[in-house]
Amino acid sequence: MLCLTCRRVRPALSVADYTAARARLITRHGLCLCAPPVPANVTRGT
């Protein structure tokens, strides 16, 4: 759940990811501002 680059909490990928535990982690570590996550259901064109 933590970003390997900045060591902050990565943005949620779904509504189910919004939990009290996640909120506590964001309060302690901050929210990652690195590149946004790519949703699993989106296919990249080449």
Number of C-alpha atoms within 10 A of each C-alpha: 12 16 14 10 8 14 13 20 21 21 19 14 13 8 7 7 13 12 10 9 10 15 15 11 16 17 12 11 14 16 18 18 12 12 8 11 10 10 10 7 6 7 8 6 4 3
